[in-house]
Amino acid sequence: MVDTPYTWVDNGELRLLQFKSLLSTSNEVTHCFTTRLGGVSTGECFSLNLGFNRNDLKENVLENYRRVCDTLGIDIENLVLSRQVHDNKIYKVYSSDKGKGISKENDLLGYDGLMTDEKNIALVTFYADCVPLFFYDPVNKAIALSHSGWRSTQKSIAAETVRAMRREYGTDISRLICGIGPSIRQCCFEVGEEVVKEFSDAIPWSNTFCERKINGKWHIDLQGIIRSTLLQEGVLEENISDANICTKCNKDIFFSHRGDKGKTGSMTAIMQLL
């Protein structure tokens, strides 16, 4: 049996992914990456859709959040939802932000990363092929989540997150624990030459992770670029866990924008200090 860096939370309906490296932190943090399984949504959002901006009823989405929160043992009012724009800005979340996007108006537009060092704040970021990044500083007890779609990856959001944690919390990068969640992988991430050029202009060494197939189409290894970015920032190889799961290849388990041809729901990364 192949050893994986993750494990499943499965109650027969709801299915969540958790990183073993974060589970081994003496109950200091709880987290998950959701799947599309175990909710009440129907149609293209079947069944655990967590995006209010999808083709779904608000009451369905709220019930899905309740199920996930109950499974994780967190209060739904602790949630703080991101409003992503495919950029590289990181927002420092405070207790006063709790409930934004759930029970309060959300004014956090423009942030693809969230971080905090306060307990009982559940950070939430959204996905349907883009790369979810988890960060945990076990020394200073700080966490972050970043949404690393191809534009955010090209803008080095992984590096921006690490630098923000070092600046705000004094994070020792060599102690930082990182997770790369399920996302579209090089096998399925086909792009035009203009995207490859954007990467090579911004990150010259990223060409190593761009491959031209026989049909002339380019495929980019976003996770490889992210891993290399983290390593260059000082994160240790042994502290990076990659789920190595392609969401498009596994669209029966995960929502996939490409696999579902744009008609799909949203998954979330959720993380909270206890």
C-alpha positions as CSV (number, residue, x, y, z in Angstrom):
1,M,0.0,0.0,0.0
2,V,1.4,3.4,-1.0
3,D,2.0,5.7,1.9
4,T,0.4,9.1,1.5
5,P,1.0,12.5,3.3
6,Y,-2.7,12.8,3.9
7,T,-5.6,10.9,5.5
8,W,-9.4,10.9,5.0
9,V,-12.1,11.9,7.4
10,D,-15.0,9.8,6.2
11,N,-18.3,9.4,8.1
12,G,-20.0,7.5,5.3
13,E,-21.2,10.6,3.5
14,L,-19.0,13.6,4.2
15,R,-15.4,13.2,3.1
16,L,-12.6,15.6,4.0
17,L,-8.8,15.4,3.5
18,Q,-6.3,16.2,6.2
19,F,-2.5,16.4,6.2
20,K,-0.7,14.0,8.5
21,S,1.9,16.6,9.2
22,L,-0.7,19.0,10.6
23,L,-2.5,16.2,12.5
24,S,0.7,15.5,14.4
25,T,0.8,19.0,16.1
26,S,-0.6,17.9,19.5
27,N,-4.1,19.3,18.8
28,E,-2.9,22.8,18.3
29,V,-4.6,23.3,14.9
30,T,-7.5,21.8,13.0
31,H,-7.9,21.8,9.3
32,C,-9.2,20.2,6.2
33,F,-9.6,20.3,2.5
34,T,-13.2,19.5,1.5
35,T,-14.4,17.3,-1.4
36,R,-17.6,17.4,-3.3
37,L,-19.1,14.6,-1.2
38,G,-21.5,14.7,1.8
39,G,-23.6,17.8,1.3
40,V,-27.1,18.7,0.4
41,S,-26.5,20.7,-2.9
42,T,-27.9,19.3,-6.1
43,G,-27.3,19.6,-9.9
44,E,-23.9,20.9,-10.9
45,C,-23.1,21.7,-7.3
46,F,-23.7,18.1,-6.1
47,S,-23.2,17.8,-3.2
48,L,-20.9,19.6,-0.8
49,N,-20.7,23.0,-2.5
50,L,-19.4,25.7,-0.2
51,G,-19.4,28.7,-2.6
52,F,-22.2,31.2,-2.2
53,N,-21.4,32.5,-5.7
54,R,-22.3,29.2,-7.3
55,N,-25.6,28.0,-8.9
56,D,-26.9,26.9,-5.5
57,L,-29.3,27.9,-2.8
58,K,-27.9,29.8,0.2
59,E,-29.6,27.5,2.7
60,N,-27.9,24.5,1.0
61,V,-24.5,26.2,1.3
62,L,-25.1,27.1,5.0
63,E,-26.1,23.5,5.7
64,N,-23.0,22.2,4.0
65,Y,-20.9,24.5,6.2
66,R,-22.7,23.3,9.3
67,R,-21.8,19.7,8.4
68,V,-18.1,20.5,7.8
69,C,-17.9,22.6,11.0
70,D,-19.6,19.9,13.1
71,T,-17.1,17.3,11.7
72,L,-14.1,19.5,12.5
73,G,-15.6,20.6,15.9
74,I,-15.5,24.3,15.2
75,D,-18.1,27.0,15.5
76,I,-19.6,28.2,12.2
77,E,-19.4,31.7,13.5
78,N,-15.6,31.4,13.7
79,L,-15.4,31.3,9.9
80,V,-13.8,34.1,7.9
81,L,-14.2,33.7,4.2
82,S,-11.8,35.0,1.6
83,R,-12.9,37.0,-1.5
84,Q,-10.2,36.0,-4.0
85,V,-9.1,37.9,-7.1
86,H,-6.1,35.7,-8.3
87,D,-3.6,38.1,-6.8
88,N,-0.9,37.7,-4.1
89,K,-2.1,39.9,-1.3
90,I,-2.3,38.4,2.3
91,Y,-4.7,39.7,4.9
92,K,-4.0,39.5,8.6
93,V,-7.2,38.2,10.2
94,Y,-8.4,39.4,13.7
95,S,-11.2,38.2,16.0
96,S,-13.3,41.1,14.8
97,D,-13.4,39.5,11.3
98,K,-15.2,36.4,12.5
99,G,-18.4,35.6,10.7
100,K,-17.4,37.6,7.6
101,G,-19.0,35.9,4.6
102,I,-21.2,33.7,6.8
103,S,-23.3,36.0,9.1
104,K,-21.7,39.4,8.4
105,E,-20.9,41.4,5.3
106,N,-17.5,40.4,3.8
107,D,-15.3,43.4,3.1
108,L,-12.1,41.4,2.5
109,L,-12.1,41.7,-1.3
110,G,-8.7,41.4,-2.9
111,Y,-7.0,38.9,-0.7
112,D,-6.0,35.5,-1.9
113,G,-4.3,34.7,1.4
114,L,-5.4,34.8,5.0
115,M,-3.3,34.5,8.1
116,T,-3.7,34.8,11.9
117,D,-2.1,34.0,15.2
118,E,-5.4,34.2,17.2
119,K,-7.2,31.1,18.4
120,N,-10.7,30.1,17.3
121,I,-10.6,31.9,13.9
122,A,-11.3,29.6,11.1
123,L,-9.7,30.8,7.8
124,V,-11.5,29.8,4.6
125,T,-10.3,29.9,1.0
126,F,-12.0,28.5,-2.1
127,Y,-11.0,26.1,-4.9
128,A,-12.2,24.2,-8.0
129,D,-8.8,23.3,-9.5
130,C,-6.5,26.0,-8.1
131,V,-3.8,25.0,-5.6
132,P,-4.6,25.3,-1.9
133,L,-1.6,26.1,0.3
134,F,-1.6,25.4,4.1
135,F,1.0,27.0,6.4
136,Y,1.6,26.4,10.1
137,D,4.2,28.0,12.4
138,P,4.4,25.6,15.4
139,V,6.8,27.9,17.3
140,N,4.8,31.1,17.2
141,K,1.5,29.4,16.8
142,A,0.4,31.1,13.5
143,I,-1.4,29.8,10.5
144,A,-2.1,30.9,6.9
145,L,-4.0,29.7,3.8
146,S,-3.3,30.8,0.3
147,H,-5.2,30.3,-3.0
148,S,-2.5,29.7,-5.6
149,G,-4.2,29.6,-9.0
150,W,-1.9,30.0,-12.0
151,R,-2.0,33.8,-11.8
152,S,-1.2,33.8,-8.0
153,T,1.5,31.2,-8.6
154,Q,3.0,33.4,-11.3
155,K,2.9,36.3,-8.7
156,S,4.6,34.0,-6.1
157,I,1.9,34.1,-3.5
158,A,3.6,31.2,-1.7
159,A,6.7,33.4,-1.2
160,E,4.5,36.4,-0.2
161,T,2.7,34.3,2.4
162,V,6.0,33.1,3.9
163,R,7.4,36.6,4.0
164,A,4.2,37.9,5.6
165,M,4.3,35.3,8.4
166,R,8.0,36.1,9.0
167,R,7.3,39.8,9.1
168,E,4.1,39.7,11.3
169,Y,4.8,36.7,13.6
170,G,8.5,36.2,13.5
171,T,8.2,32.9,11.8
172,D,11.4,30.8,11.5
173,I,10.9,29.6,7.9
174,S,13.0,26.5,8.6
175,R,10.3,25.4,11.1
176,L,7.3,26.2,8.9
177,I,5.0,23.2,8.0
178,C,3.4,23.5,4.6
179,G,0.8,21.5,2.7
180,I,0.0,21.5,-1.0
181,G,-3.6,20.3,-1.4
182,P,-5.5,18.6,-4.2
183,S,-5.5,20.7,-7.4
184,I,-5.2,20.4,-11.2
185,R,-1.8,18.9,-12.0
186,Q,0.5,19.0,-15.0
187,C,-1.3,16.1,-16.6
188,C,-4.4,18.2,-17.1
189,F,-3.3,21.8,-16.8
190,E,-3.0,22.7,-20.5
191,V,-2.3,26.3,-21.4
192,G,-1.4,28.5,-24.3
193,E,2.0,29.8,-25.1
194,E,1.1,33.2,-23.7
195,V,0.7,31.8,-20.2
196,V,4.1,30.1,-20.4
197,K,5.6,33.5,-21.5
198,E,3.9,35.2,-18.5
199,F,5.6,32.6,-16.2
200,S,9.0,32.9,-17.9
201,D,8.9,36.7,-17.7
202,A,8.0,36.7,-14.0
203,I,9.9,33.5,-12.9
204,P,12.7,32.7,-15.4
205,W,13.5,29.3,-13.9
206,S,9.8,28.2,-14.1
207,N,10.6,27.0,-17.7
208,T,11.8,23.8,-16.0
209,F,8.2,23.1,-15.0
210,C,6.7,23.8,-18.5
211,E,6.4,20.9,-20.9
212,R,5.3,21.0,-24.6
213,K,3.4,18.0,-25.6
214,I,3.3,16.2,-29.0
215,N,0.1,18.2,-29.9
216,G,2.0,21.4,-29.4
217,K,0.1,22.3,-26.2
218,W,1.9,23.4,-23.1
219,H,1.4,21.8,-19.7
220,I,2.6,23.5,-16.5
221,D,3.5,21.9,-13.2
222,L,2.1,24.5,-10.8
223,Q,2.9,22.4,-7.7
224,G,6.5,22.0,-8.8
225,I,6.9,25.8,-9.2
226,I,5.3,26.3,-5.7
227,R,7.5,23.7,-4.1
228,S,10.6,25.4,-5.6
229,T,9.4,28.8,-4.5
230,L,9.0,27.5,-0.9
231,L,12.4,25.9,-0.9
232,Q,14.0,29.1,-2.1
233,E,12.3,31.0,0.7
234,G,13.9,28.6,3.3
235,V,11.2,26.0,3.9
236,L,12.7,22.6,4.4
237,E,12.0,19.8,1.9
238,E,10.8,17.5,4.7
239,N,8.3,20.1,5.9
240,I,6.4,20.3,2.6
241,S,3.6,17.8,2.1
242,D,2.1,17.4,-1.4
243,A,-1.2,15.6,-1.6
244,N,-0.3,14.8,-5.3
245,I,-4.0,14.5,-6.3
246,C,-5.3,16.0,-9.5
247,T,-8.8,17.4,-9.1
248,K,-9.7,17.1,-12.8
249,C,-8.6,13.4,-12.9
250,N,-10.7,12.8,-9.8
251,K,-13.8,15.0,-10.5
252,D,-16.0,12.4,-9.0
253,I,-14.5,13.3,-5.7
254,F,-13.5,17.0,-6.2
255,F,-15.1,19.9,-8.0
256,S,-13.1,20.8,-11.1
257,H,-13.7,23.9,-13.1
258,R,-12.0,22.3,-16.2
259,G,-13.4,18.9,-15.6
260,D,-16.9,20.2,-15.2
261,K,-16.6,22.7,-18.0
262,G,-17.2,25.7,-15.7
263,K,-20.4,24.3,-14.2
264,T,-19.3,23.2,-10.8
265,G,-19.3,24.0,-7.1
266,S,-16.5,25.2,-4.7
267,M,-14.4,23.4,-2.3
268,T,-12.6,25.0,0.7
269,A,-9.4,24.9,2.7
270,I,-10.2,25.5,6.3
271,M,-7.7,26.0,9.1
272,Q,-8.1,27.1,12.8
273,L,-5.8,27.4,15.8
274,L,-7.2,25.7,18.8
